[in-house]
Amino acid sequence: MSGSDSPERDQPAIRGQVPGRMLRPGDGMLSGRYRLSQQLADDRGASQQWMGVGEYDTRVLIKLWPFAGDEPDDVTRALWDAELRTLYRIGSSPGAEDTVLVLRDAAVDRDAKCFVMALRTTGFVTLADAIADRTRWPWLSNSGATARRDLWLALERLADGLQLLHDQQVIHRDVRAETLFFDEHVGLPSIRLGGFEWSLRLGVPVTADPPASWSTPPEALRGGVGYRLEGDWFGFGMLAARCLLDIESFRDNRAEDRHQRS
């Protein structure tokens, strides 16, 4: 799975959090069942997100959480096992395949020194990519009934996915355009909600101040308010606003000001 004939081998290696461990396109994961293709994101230094290829050239989204040492500590491993049980339960819920990224495979990869999740995905384009180039996508133009219908149907699907998580007592905590994936050739019918794959956010303490991102409710910035279901719906509302209106110029505003302007 990690042969040198992969065309992505010319891409630079990317160092994970673990000293001395280099992750490269073409590297095999989980005993070679999956192959890294291209890195998509690094989540605050806590996790990495990659395009991946599985058996029979199936496309998967691979998320990696590096750990130090030869083995993860017992507490983190117990949290991982509990989270996997929740994710498999979500994946078996009615409607999951049509609304959220579903877990395909997961394990501790001791060779890579990472917790690894492989998720079924329809594509690797994020809604953030689309918003950054919104003139390319008719459904972000708000220019007519067809465009609005397509967008609202997609938002309805995402709302169903978020409610599915809440029904399983899972708080997403970061509903934003970077966690929504679709196939550029299929378009909005393929959009799925991700980003909740480890709701405990390994490497990001739950006591840490919330990021002043699009998905952060204003009351959370004033302190004394933890993550709640209502916060997820705030993030969903801001997501809808960014789709319907070109408000990206507010990105660098203070969070409270950005909220008021939106």
N, C-alpha and C positions, 0 to 999 in steps of 0.2 A: 504493500500500500504506500510505501514511502520511496519508491524507485526514483532514480535520478533523471528519468526521462520526462518528468512532469514539466510543462512549460512555465509553471509558476515558480520554478526553482530559482529563476533569476531575481525574484523579489528579495529584498533584504530580510535578514532574520530579525525577529522581534524578541527582545528579552522579557520574560515574565518577571513576576515578583521574586521568584526563587533564584538566588545567586547561582550563576553558571548555567542555568537552563535556558537554552535558546529554542524558540519555536519558529519553525519555518514552513512556508507553503510546501505541501507534499508530505509533511510528517504524518505518520500513522498514529491514531489514537484508539484506545480501548482494544488492545491486542490486534491492531490493524484493521478493525472493522470499518473505520472511518479515516478519511484523509483530509487534512487541512488544505484549503484552497487559497483563501484570501482573508486577511483580517479586516473586520468591519469596524470594530470599536473597542475601546478600552474604558471600562466603566469605573471612573474615579480611582483607578489603580487596583480595584478589588477583583475585577473579572475581565476576561477578554471574550470577544465575540467574533466568530469566524464563519465564513462560508465553508461548507464541507461536502464531501462526496462519500456515500455509503455503498453498500453492495448494489450491484446492477446499476451503478451510476445514479442512484437516487440522491437528490439534493437534500441536505440537512443543514440546519443552523446549529453550530456547535458553540457551547458556552463553557469556559474554563475558569476555575477558581484555583490558582496555585496555592500550595501550602509548603511550609518550610520543613526540612527534614525528610526522612525516609517514609514516615507515616504521619497522617493527620492526628491531632490530639483526640483523646476519647470524647471530649465534650462536643467538638466540632463534628466529629464523625456521627455522634448520636443525633445532632441537629440535622445533618445531611440525610440520615436514614428516615427521620420523621418527615422531612420535607418531601422526600421522594414518595412516601406513602400518600401524602396529600396530592401531589402532582399526578400520580397514577389514578387517583380517585377523580380528579378533575377531568382527566383525559377520557374516562369512561362515562362521564355525564352526558345525557342527551344534548345534542347540539354543539358539543365541544369542537368537533372536527370543523365545523362551519364558522366558528367564532374566535377561537384562540389557538395559539401554537401548542401542539400536543406533544408530550414527552414520548420519544421513540426508544431511547436507550439511555442508560446512565450507569456510572460506576466510578470508583476511585482508580485512577490510572497511576500506578506507582512508578512506572518508567518516566512518565511526563511530570510526576509530582503535582498532579492536578486532580480536583474533582471535575468530572466531565459530564455534560448533558448533551445529548443529540436530540434535536427537536424537529418534528415534521414541519416543513414550511412550503408555502406556495411560491415564494420568490424571495429575493434578497433586497429589493428596493424598499426603503423606509418612507413613511409619509413625510419625514423631515427632508429627504432627498427631493420629493415631489414639490414640497412647499418652497424649497430653495430655487426651483426652476418651474414655477407655477404656470407660466405661459405655455409650457409643453403639454399640460394636462387639461383637457376641456372641462373636466368636472371640478376644477379649481377656479374656473373663470366666472362662475355665477352668472352666466350670460343667457340662460334660457331655461325653460321647463325641464328639458332632458338632462342638462347638467345638474340642476338642483335635485331632480329625482334620483339620479345615480348617487349623488353625494349623500343624500338623506338616507337612502337604503343602506349605504355603507356605514353611516353613523349608527343606524338602528342595529346593524349586526354587531358593531363594537359595543354598544350599550348592552346587548344581550350577553356578550362575552364577559363584560364587567360584572353583570348581575350573576352570571354563572359562578364567578370567583367568590362573590359575596355570599352566595348560597352555600358555598363550602367553607365559609368563614375565613377566606383569604383576602387580605387587604393588599391591593396592588402597590400602593404608595408612590407611584411615579408614572401616572398615565400621561404620556407625551408622545409627540410625533416620532421620536426615535425608536419607540417600542412597537410600532405598527409596520408590518411587512406585507408586500404584495408582489405579484408577478407583473412586470411592466407590459407583457404581451396579453395578459388577461384583463388587467385593470382592476377596478374596485371590487368586483365580485370575489376576488381572491384575497382581499385584505383580511389580516388576522391580528389579534392582540397578543403581544408578547411582553417581556420585561418583568413578569412576575415569577420567573422560574425559580428563584430562591428568594421568597418574600422576606426572609430573615436578613437578606443582604449581607452575606459573609464579607467581613472586612470593613463594613460601614456600621459603626455602633448605633444601636437604636436610640441612644441618648444624645447622639450628635445633633447639632442644629440642622434643621431641614434646609436643603439647598433653595436658594431664591430663584427657582426655575419657573417655567410657565405653569407647571402642575402644582405649585405650592400655594395653598390657601393663605390669604393675608393674615388670618388669625394665628396661623402657625408661626409666622414671623415675629409675633409679639410675645412668644414664649408661653409655656404652661399648657400647650395643646399638643397632644401626641397624634400619631397617625390614626385616622378614623375612616369609616366608610364614606362619610360625607366629603372627606378630602379627595377621595377618588373621583367623586362626581364633579367636584370643582375642576379637577384636571380634565375630565371629559368635556366640560363646558368650555374651557379655554381652548381645548383641541378643536371643538366645533367652530369656535370663533375664528381661529387661525385658518380653518378651511374656507369659511364663508367670506372672510375679509382679509385683505392684505395688510396685516398689522405687524409684520416682521420688523418694521422700523422701531417698534417699542422694545425690541429684545434687550437693548442695553440700558433701558430705563430702570430706576429703582422698582423693586417688585410691587410696592403699594401703588406707585404712579402708573405702572404698566397695567395693573388690575383696573384702576379707575378709567384709564383711557380705553381699554378693551371693552 
